[in-house]
Every structure is written in structure tokens, then in C-alpha cells.
Amino acid sequence: MDEQKIPYKIYLDESEIPSKWYNVRADMKNKPAPLLNPGTLKPMTAEELAPVFCEELVAQELNDTDAYIDIPEEIQNFYKMYRPSPLIRAYFLEKALDTPAKIYYKFEGNNTSGSHKLNSAIAQAYYAKKQGLKGVTTETGAGQWGTALSMACSYFGLDCKVYMVKVSYEQKPFRREVMRTYGASVTPSPSTTTNIGKKILADHPGTTGSLGCAISEAVEVATTTEGYRYVLGSVLNQVLLHQSVIGLEAKAAMDKFGIKPDIIIGCAGGGSNLGGLISPFMGEKLRGEADYRFIAVEPASCPSFTRGKFAYDFCDTGMVCPLAKMYTLGSGFIPSANHAGGLRYHGMSSTLSQLYHDGFMEATSVEQTSVFEAAEKFARVEGILPAPESSHAIRVAIDEALKCKETGEEKTILFGLTGTGYFDMVAYEKYNDGVMTDYIPTDADLEKGFAGLPKIDL
């Protein structure tokens, strides 16, 4: 298509919001390894998962065969409040970089939660309400998931208990207050309100916490409180399924104008954004219909893909959750207090881990000062203040565009802008004041985490 006819923002019609989620596992020759019962080391059954998760979500978690799963009408109607989200051509960034590359980004920050997390939060709250539950518990890192879930629970009249990683609880008080405004209770993790929290504090005095710690606390409360279940904002298969609306919309918008991306980039913490963005494109690659280059970008301070081990590990620090086979730094690994709170998880989605292990995508890690340099460059020319998590993808998108400048190649780049950074101003302040530091764990630091990996011979 004529370059001049591609608009700055490509919007789909409301009728083009996906009516089905896409399950990339159906097209994977090598399926993700099953969750294991930590007691028996046998694959978890639906009956064993039911006390932790909602029944319909358990079915989605274990479904490796159905490529498409219907989105209930009530969820579709909720999506209409903020979807379809725009696909934006980064014309101004391209000009600033003086690159022949064409850069597009799928912007998921156009809702009150400020991120893509609402896509799965509303689905999980819907299934909890449908099951007749009183409420749900969860963890949150940067607070975007907790904010989204508090909104979804408010919509359905459910109680919402959030365990927020302590460093983010202190760094991002305004996101905490948004959760409370929507009726959620927010507890800094690790806390003294749970048995697991007390143990973690005893073992790691003064710890700033991690997503693994917060997960343990949320699961303990869910499994010991009648009428409650635990919900998770990333990592799980069901979450990647719900987030596939991102990629489905992005692909539909690109198809409308005959655009085919060469490179697709997403930030990677647990996998919700990355998995959602790439899934329909990955499906084409798995089926041999098209080829794309996929790049997962993670913080150098928490390098699950690039320096982790592909092994069975606990999904939480307290070791009460099922075992998942994933790229992991060890459930006992406590990452440094970097400002991309949503990426401070010790492991990675089993689905994405298998795809990475099989060579269908690549991964890279970046330091946070370079991430914020890219974030400010993007904000100044594109007019959106990006979240620290999203800015990891921006960093690598800029790097790839500059490579095109060197080679003269006119590649098309798509990346996921997961959300806005307006509640992350402490991080921007530290960067602007020149006091932001980079921390990269040593091999010795990582070995401490690996030493705690369960000894499983399967």
C-alpha cells in the first residue's frame, strides 16, 4: 500500500474486537510440560487445581488442543469500553532515528488500569463471579495487575485482596491508592499476615520482596479462606490465552493495510504481554504459513531467559504452588529492586519457555539506565510516557531500527507498548537526577538460586 495512506493510528471497528481467544498451544508440536503436584511429582489434575483456581480457568489452563475458545458475551461487552486498542505507526520516532525501518506499536495503556492487564483481569473476575465466589486473592509487582483486577472485581461485586511486592508498594503509592479506590485491600509483601510471609521475613530480613513471595502469600490466603480463589496476572497458560486479544487485533489491523512485520518485540517478565502479542503470529510460524523474528526483552537484573535454566521449579518463593517447567533463576532468587516491578519474576511462562527452548524466538536482556534513556527518547517524540516494563521493548525496537540505518534495510518492526508510566515517576526522577544504577547479578548470585531448584528426574 502507498506509504502516505497508512494512518498514524490504525483503529479497528468495534465489530472487529475478537470474539474468540487464540490458544497457541494447539499449534505447538512440543506442548508445554504439565504442571506437577509438588507432593507426588505427577501432572496436576483439574480436581487438584480446583481449590486454587476457578473451575473454568482450570479447564483453560489444561487445554492444549482447542485453537480457539469463545469469549463470553459479557466479557466482550466489557472489552468495548476500551477496545479495540490502537496500532500506532511511530512516524516521529522513525524520523528522530533517521531509520529506513518502519516501526509500529500496539498501545494497551488506554484504560484506567494503564496497561494490558485488564484483558485477563476481567475474564478471571467473570469466571469467579459465575462460580459464585465471594472474592479473589492475587499478587502484583508494579501494581498494574492489581489495579486491573481491582477494577474488574469492582465491576462484578467481588472482594479483592492484593499482595503487592514491598519495593513497589513503597515506590508506587499512587497505583496502590487506585486499587484501594476500587475497593481492594493492599498488603505489602512479604507481610506478617501470613505464615509464609513470616517465614520469608525470618529467612530474608529486610527483603524488598518479589513476585514469588507475593504469590505465596496470595495462594495461602485463597486456599484457607472459604469462597475465595487465587488469580494470577501472568505466567499461566490461561493468562496468555486471554491476552491473545492484543495480537489478534494487531494482526487484523496490519492485515487491513497489507503490513507484515519482520520483527516482533515484547518485554518479558512472566509472559502475559509478550505471549499475547506474538501468539497469532507465532501460530502462523508454527504452521509454516509465515516467518517472523520474535524477540523477548527482559531486565539484566532478572534474566530468566538469557541466564536461567530450563527446569521444573516452584512458581513461588514459599514453594506451595505447583511445579512448572520453565526458564527460571530459582524460586528463592530475589531480584534487585529495579523499577520495572512487573518484570521482577524468577521464572517465565511454560508456553513461552518451550517456544524459546525449541528455537522459535530469541531473547535479550537490557540494563535499566539504557531502558530509561529509550523511554525518554520515545516520550519526547511520540507523546506517550511509557511504563518501565514497556520501555524494555522500546529499547530493543530502537536498537533494531538503528541496525537498519546501518545496513539500509527497510524492515518492519512491531512492539508492544504495554502501558503508561504516569505512576512510575519516582523511577523517572532517579533517572533524571542521575542516581539510577544498574545491577547485574553475578554467576555466584545466580548459583544461589539454582541451588534451590528441586531435584526432579523426568
C-alpha positions as CSV (number, residue, x, y, z in Angstrom):
1,M,0.0,0.0,0.0
2,D,1.1,3.6,-0.7
3,E,3.1,4.8,2.3
4,Q,1.1,8.0,2.5
5,K,-2.2,6.1,3.0
6,I,-1.1,4.3,6.2
7,P,-2.6,6.4,9.0
8,Y,-0.7,7.4,12.2
9,K,-3.3,5.4,14.2
10,I,-5.0,2.3,12.9
11,Y,-8.2,1.5,14.6
12,L,-10.4,-1.5,14.1
13,D,-14.2,-1.2,14.2
14,E,-16.0,-2.2,17.4
15,S,-17.3,-5.2,15.5
16,E,-13.8,-6.4,14.9
17,I,-12.9,-6.9,18.5
18,P,-12.1,-10.7,18.7
19,S,-14.9,-12.9,19.7
20,K,-12.6,-15.9,20.4
21,W,-9.2,-16.1,22.2
22,Y,-6.4,-17.9,20.3
23,N,-4.7,-20.8,22.1
24,V,-1.2,-21.1,20.6
25,R,-0.6,-24.4,22.4
26,A,-2.9,-26.1,20.0
27,D,-0.4,-25.4,17.2
28,M,2.7,-26.4,19.2
29,K,4.3,-29.7,18.2
30,N,6.1,-29.8,21.6
31,K,3.4,-28.8,24.2
32,P,4.4,-27.1,27.4
33,A,5.3,-29.6,30.1
34,P,2.5,-30.2,32.5
35,L,2.3,-28.6,36.0
36,L,3.4,-31.1,38.6
37,N,1.9,-31.8,42.0
38,P,4.8,-30.9,44.4
39,G,3.9,-33.9,46.6
40,T,3.5,-36.6,44.1
41,L,5.5,-35.1,41.2
42,K,2.7,-36.3,38.9
43,P,0.8,-34.0,36.4
44,M,-1.8,-31.8,38.2
45,T,-5.4,-32.8,37.6
46,A,-8.3,-30.5,37.3
47,E,-9.5,-31.8,40.7
48,E,-6.2,-30.9,42.3
49,L,-6.2,-27.4,40.8
50,A,-9.8,-26.6,41.6
51,P,-9.1,-25.5,45.2
52,V,-6.7,-22.8,43.9
53,F,-8.2,-21.6,40.6
54,C,-11.8,-21.1,39.3
55,E,-13.2,-24.2,37.6
56,E,-13.4,-22.7,34.0
57,L,-10.0,-21.2,34.3
58,V,-8.6,-24.7,35.3
59,A,-10.1,-26.0,32.1
60,Q,-8.5,-23.3,30.0
61,E,-5.2,-23.9,31.8
62,L,-5.1,-27.5,30.8
63,N,-6.5,-27.1,27.3
64,D,-3.7,-27.9,24.8
65,T,-5.9,-28.9,21.9
66,D,-8.6,-26.2,21.1
67,A,-7.1,-23.4,18.9
68,Y,-10.0,-21.0,19.6
69,I,-12.0,-20.5,22.7
70,D,-15.2,-18.4,22.8
71,I,-15.1,-15.1,24.7
72,P,-18.3,-14.9,26.8
73,E,-20.6,-12.0,25.7
74,E,-20.3,-10.2,29.0
75,I,-16.5,-10.1,28.6
76,Q,-16.8,-8.9,25.0
77,N,-19.2,-6.1,26.2
78,F,-16.6,-5.0,28.8
79,Y,-13.9,-5.0,26.2
80,K,-15.9,-2.5,24.2
81,M,-15.2,0.1,27.0
82,Y,-11.5,0.3,25.9
83,R,-11.0,-2.0,22.9
84,P,-10.1,-2.2,20.2
85,S,-6.8,-0.5,21.2
86,P,-4.9,1.4,18.5
87,L,-2.0,0.2,16.4
88,I,0.2,3.2,16.0
89,R,2.8,4.0,13.3
90,A,5.8,5.6,15.1
91,Y,6.5,8.1,12.3
92,F,8.0,10.6,14.7
93,L,10.4,8.1,16.3
94,E,11.4,6.8,12.8
95,K,12.2,10.4,11.8
96,A,14.2,11.1,15.0
97,L,16.2,7.9,14.4
98,D,16.6,8.6,10.7
99,T,16.0,5.0,10.0
100,P,14.5,3.3,7.0
101,A,12.8,0.9,9.3
102,K,9.0,1.1,9.8
103,I,8.0,1.0,13.4
104,Y,4.6,0.1,14.8
105,Y,3.4,-0.3,18.4
106,K,0.3,-1.8,19.8
107,F,-0.8,0.6,22.7
108,E,-2.5,-1.1,25.6
109,G,-2.5,1.9,28.0
110,N,-5.8,3.4,27.1
111,N,-7.8,2.3,30.1
112,T,-7.8,3.3,33.8
113,S,-5.5,0.5,34.8
114,G,-2.9,1.9,32.4
115,S,-2.0,-1.4,30.9
116,H,-2.9,-4.6,29.1
117,K,-3.6,-6.4,32.3
118,L,-7.3,-5.6,32.2
119,N,-7.8,-8.1,29.3
120,S,-7.2,-11.1,31.6
121,A,-8.5,-9.5,34.9
122,I,-12.0,-9.0,33.6
123,A,-12.0,-12.6,32.3
124,Q,-10.8,-14.1,35.6
125,A,-13.2,-12.0,37.7
126,Y,-16.1,-13.0,35.4
127,Y,-15.4,-16.7,35.9
128,A,-15.1,-16.2,39.7
129,K,-18.5,-14.4,39.8
130,K,-20.0,-17.1,37.6
131,Q,-18.8,-19.7,40.1
132,G,-20.5,-17.9,42.9
133,L,-17.3,-17.0,44.8
134,K,-17.0,-14.2,47.4
135,G,-13.7,-12.9,46.2
136,V,-10.2,-13.5,44.9
137,T,-6.6,-13.0,46.0
138,T,-3.6,-12.1,43.9
139,E,-0.1,-10.6,43.8
140,T,1.1,-7.6,42.0
141,G,4.5,-6.2,41.1
142,A,4.4,-2.7,39.7
143,G,0.8,-2.6,40.5
144,Q,-0.7,-2.7,37.0
145,W,-2.2,-6.2,37.5
146,G,-3.5,-5.3,41.0
147,T,-5.1,-2.1,39.6
148,A,-6.7,-4.0,36.7
149,L,-8.0,-6.8,39.0
150,S,-9.5,-4.3,41.5
151,M,-11.4,-2.7,38.6
152,A,-12.7,-6.0,37.4
153,C,-13.7,-7.1,40.9
154,S,-15.5,-3.8,41.5
155,Y,-17.4,-4.4,38.2
156,F,-18.6,-7.8,39.3
157,G,-19.0,-7.0,43.1
158,L,-16.2,-9.3,44.2
159,D,-13.8,-8.8,47.2
160,C,-10.2,-8.3,46.1
161,K,-7.2,-9.0,48.3
162,V,-3.9,-7.8,46.8
163,Y,-0.4,-8.7,48.0
164,M,1.9,-6.0,46.5
165,V,5.7,-6.5,46.3
166,K,7.1,-4.3,49.1
167,V,9.5,-2.3,47.0
168,S,6.7,-1.4,44.5
169,Y,4.3,-0.7,47.4
170,E,6.8,1.9,48.6
171,Q,7.9,3.2,45.2
172,K,4.4,3.4,43.6
173,P,1.9,4.7,46.3
174,F,-0.5,6.2,43.8
175,R,-1.1,2.9,42.0
176,R,-1.7,1.4,45.4
177,E,-4.3,4.1,46.0
178,V,-6.1,3.4,42.7
179,M,-6.5,-0.2,43.9
180,R,-8.0,1.0,47.2
181,T,-10.2,3.4,45.3
182,Y,-11.7,0.4,43.5
183,G,-12.3,-1.4,46.8
184,A,-9.3,-3.7,47.0
185,S,-7.2,-4.3,50.2
186,V,-3.5,-3.9,49.5
187,T,-0.8,-5.5,51.7
188,P,3.0,-5.1,51.2
189,S,4.7,-8.4,50.7
190,P,6.3,-10.2,52.4
191,S,4.0,-9.4,55.3
192,T,3.3,-10.6,58.8
193,T,-0.3,-11.5,57.9
194,T,0.5,-15.0,56.5
195,N,2.6,-17.9,57.7
196,I,4.6,-17.9,54.5
197,G,5.2,-14.2,54.8
198,K,6.5,-14.5,58.3
199,K,8.9,-17.3,57.2
200,I,10.2,-15.3,54.3
201,L,10.9,-12.4,56.6
202,A,12.7,-14.6,59.0
203,D,14.8,-16.1,56.3
204,H,15.4,-12.8,54.5
205,P,15.3,-9.9,57.0
206,G,14.8,-6.5,55.3
207,T,14.0,-8.1,51.9
208,T,12.3,-5.8,49.3
209,G,10.2,-8.8,48.2
210,S,9.5,-10.4,44.9
211,L,6.6,-11.6,42.8
212,G,7.4,-15.1,44.0
213,C,7.0,-14.0,47.7
214,A,3.7,-12.2,46.9
215,I,2.3,-15.2,45.0
216,S,3.0,-17.5,48.0
217,E,1.0,-15.2,50.4
218,A,-1.9,-14.8,48.0
219,V,-2.2,-18.5,47.4
220,E,-2.1,-19.2,51.2
221,V,-5.0,-16.8,51.8
222,A,-7.0,-18.1,48.9
223,T,-6.7,-21.7,50.0
224,T,-7.5,-21.0,53.6
225,T,-10.4,-18.7,53.1
226,E,-13.8,-20.1,52.2
227,G,-15.3,-18.7,49.0
228,Y,-12.0,-17.4,47.6
229,R,-9.7,-18.4,44.8
230,Y,-6.4,-17.2,43.6
231,V,-5.9,-15.4,40.3
232,L,-2.6,-14.6,38.5
233,G,-1.8,-11.8,36.1
234,S,0.9,-13.6,34.1
235,V,2.9,-16.8,33.6
236,L,-0.2,-19.2,33.4
237,N,-1.5,-20.6,30.1
238,Q,-4.9,-19.1,30.8
239,V,-3.5,-15.6,31.0
240,L,-1.6,-15.9,27.7
241,L,-4.9,-17.1,26.2
242,H,-6.8,-14.0,27.4
243,Q,-4.1,-11.7,26.3
244,S,-4.2,-13.1,22.7
245,V,-6.7,-10.3,22.0
246,I,-3.6,-8.0,21.7
247,G,-2.0,-10.0,19.0
248,L,-5.3,-10.8,17.2
249,E,-6.2,-7.1,17.0
250,A,-2.6,-6.1,15.9
251,K,-2.6,-8.7,13.2
252,A,-6.1,-7.7,12.0
253,A,-5.1,-4.1,11.8
254,M,-1.9,-4.9,9.9
255,D,-3.7,-7.2,7.5
256,K,-6.1,-4.4,6.8
257,F,-3.3,-2.3,5.3
258,G,-1.2,-5.2,3.9
259,I,1.6,-4.8,6.5
260,K,3.7,-7.8,7.5
261,P,6.1,-7.3,10.4
262,D,9.6,-8.7,10.1
263,I,10.4,-8.4,13.8
264,I,8.0,-8.6,16.8
265,I,9.3,-7.4,20.2
266,G,7.8,-7.6,23.7
267,C,9.0,-7.1,27.2
268,A,9.2,-10.3,29.2
269,G,8.6,-10.8,32.9
270,G,6.2,-13.7,33.3
271,G,5.0,-13.6,29.7
272,S,1.5,-12.1,29.6
273,N,2.2,-9.2,27.2
274,L,4.8,-11.0,25.1
275,G,2.6,-14.1,24.8
276,G,-0.5,-12.1,24.0
277,L,1.2,-10.0,21.3
278,I,3.0,-12.8,19.5
279,S,0.5,-15.6,19.7
280,P,-1.4,-15.3,16.3
281,F,1.9,-14.5,14.5
282,M,3.6,-17.4,16.3
283,G,0.7,-19.7,15.2
284,E,1.5,-18.8,11.6
285,K,5.1,-19.6,12.1
286,L,4.3,-22.9,13.8
287,R,2.0,-23.9,11.0
288,G,4.6,-23.0,8.4
289,E,2.4,-20.2,6.9
290,A,4.8,-17.3,7.6
291,D,8.0,-16.4,9.3
292,Y,8.8,-13.8,11.9
293,R,11.6,-12.9,14.2
294,F,10.4,-12.7,17.8
295,I,12.5,-11.0,20.5
296,A,11.7,-11.3,24.2
297,V,13.3,-8.4,26.2
298,E,14.0,-8.8,29.9
299,P,15.9,-6.8,32.6
300,A,19.5,-7.6,33.1
301,S,18.8,-7.7,36.8
302,C,16.3,-10.6,36.4
303,P,17.5,-12.6,33.3
304,S,15.2,-15.7,33.3
305,F,15.5,-16.4,29.6
306,T,19.1,-15.3,28.9
307,R,20.8,-16.7,32.0
308,G,18.2,-19.0,33.6
309,K,17.9,-22.8,33.5
310,F,15.1,-24.7,31.7
311,A,13.9,-26.9,34.5
312,Y,11.0,-27.7,36.8
313,D,10.7,-25.2,39.6
314,F,8.2,-23.8,42.1
315,C,6.3,-20.8,40.8
316,D,6.5,-19.1,44.2
317,T,9.1,-18.4,46.8
318,G,7.2,-20.2,49.6
319,M,7.1,-23.4,47.5
320,V,3.4,-24.0,47.9
321,C,2.4,-23.8,44.2
322,P,2.6,-26.5,41.6
323,L,5.9,-27.1,39.8
324,A,6.3,-25.7,36.3
325,K,8.9,-26.4,33.7
326,M,10.2,-23.1,32.6
327,Y,13.3,-20.9,32.3
328,T,14.0,-20.0,35.9
329,L,16.5,-18.4,38.2
330,G,15.2,-20.5,41.1
331,S,12.2,-19.7,43.2
332,G,14.5,-18.4,46.0
333,F,16.1,-15.8,43.8
334,I,15.2,-12.3,45.0
335,P,15.9,-9.8,42.2
336,S,17.3,-6.3,42.9
337,A,14.9,-3.5,43.5
338,N,14.8,-2.3,39.9
339,H,12.0,0.0,38.7
340,A,10.3,-2.5,36.3
341,G,8.4,-4.2,39.0
342,G,6.3,-6.2,36.6
343,L,9.4,-7.9,35.3
344,R,10.8,-9.0,38.6
345,Y,9.7,-12.6,38.5
346,H,12.2,-15.5,38.8
347,G,10.6,-17.6,36.0
348,M,8.9,-17.4,32.7
349,S,5.7,-18.8,31.2
350,S,5.9,-22.5,30.4
351,T,4.5,-21.9,27.0
352,L,7.0,-19.2,26.1
353,S,9.8,-21.2,27.7
354,Q,9.1,-24.2,25.4
355,L,8.9,-22.0,22.3
356,Y,12.2,-20.4,23.3
357,H,13.8,-23.7,24.0
358,D,12.7,-25.0,20.6
359,G,14.2,-22.0,18.8
360,F,11.1,-20.3,17.7
361,M,12.1,-17.0,19.4
362,E,15.1,-15.3,20.8
363,A,15.7,-13.3,24.0
364,T,18.0,-10.4,25.1
365,S,18.5,-8.5,28.4
366,V,19.0,-4.8,28.9
367,E,20.1,-2.6,31.7
368,Q,17.6,-0.2,33.3
369,T,19.6,3.1,32.6
370,S,19.6,2.3,28.9
371,V,15.9,1.4,29.2
372,F,15.0,4.8,30.6
373,E,17.1,6.5,28.0
374,A,15.0,4.9,25.4
375,A,11.8,5.7,27.3
376,E,12.6,9.4,27.4
377,K,13.5,9.5,23.7
378,F,10.2,7.8,22.9
379,A,8.2,10.1,25.2
380,R,9.7,13.2,23.7
381,V,8.8,12.3,20.1
382,E,5.7,10.1,20.4
383,G,3.9,11.9,23.2
384,I,3.3,8.9,25.4
385,L,5.1,8.4,28.7
386,P,5.8,4.6,28.7
387,A,5.8,2.2,31.6
388,P,9.3,1.0,32.6
389,E,8.3,-2.5,31.6
390,S,7.2,-1.4,28.1
391,S,10.4,0.6,27.8
392,H,12.4,-2.6,27.6
393,A,10.7,-3.4,24.3
394,I,11.2,0.2,23.2
395,R,14.9,-0.1,23.9
396,V,15.3,-3.1,21.6
397,A,13.0,-1.7,18.9
398,I,15.2,1.4,18.7
399,D,18.3,-0.7,18.6
400,E,16.9,-2.8,15.8
401,A,15.8,0.3,13.9
402,L,19.4,1.7,14.2
403,K,20.8,-1.5,12.8
404,C,18.5,-0.9,9.8
405,K,20.0,2.5,9.5
406,E,23.5,1.0,9.3
407,T,22.5,-1.7,6.8
408,G,19.9,0.3,4.8
409,E,17.3,-2.5,5.3
410,E,13.7,-1.4,5.4
411,K,12.4,-3.9,8.0
412,T,9.0,-3.5,9.7
413,I,9.2,-3.7,13.5
414,L,6.2,-4.2,15.8
415,F,6.5,-3.9,19.5
416,G,4.1,-4.0,22.4
417,L,3.6,-0.8,24.4
418,T,2.0,-2.5,27.4
419,G,1.0,0.7,29.3
420,T,1.8,4.1,30.6
421,G,4.3,5.3,33.2
422,Y,2.4,8.0,35.0
423,F,2.6,6.2,38.3
424,D,6.3,5.5,37.8
425,M,7.6,9.0,38.3
426,V,10.0,8.0,41.1
427,A,11.8,5.9,38.6
428,Y,11.9,8.8,36.1
429,E,13.1,11.1,38.9
430,K,16.0,8.8,39.7
431,Y,17.0,8.6,36.1
432,N,16.8,12.4,35.5
433,D,18.7,13.0,38.7
434,G,21.5,10.7,37.5
435,V,21.2,8.4,40.6
436,M,19.7,5.4,38.8
437,T,22.1,2.4,38.9
438,D,22.3,-0.9,37.0
439,Y,22.6,-4.1,38.8
440,I,23.5,-7.4,37.0
441,P,23.6,-10.5,39.2
442,T,26.9,-12.3,39.2
443,D,27.2,-16.0,38.4
444,A,27.6,-16.6,42.1
445,D,24.3,-14.8,42.8
446,L,22.5,-17.0,40.2
447,E,24.1,-20.2,41.6
448,K,22.4,-19.5,44.9
449,G,19.0,-19.5,43.2
450,F,19.9,-22.6,41.1
451,A,21.0,-24.5,44.2
452,G,17.4,-24.4,45.4
453,L,15.9,-26.0,42.2
454,P,14.0,-29.2,43.1
455,K,15.8,-32.4,42.1
456,I,13.4,-33.9,39.6
457,D,14.5,-36.6,37.1
458,L,11.7,-37.0,34.5
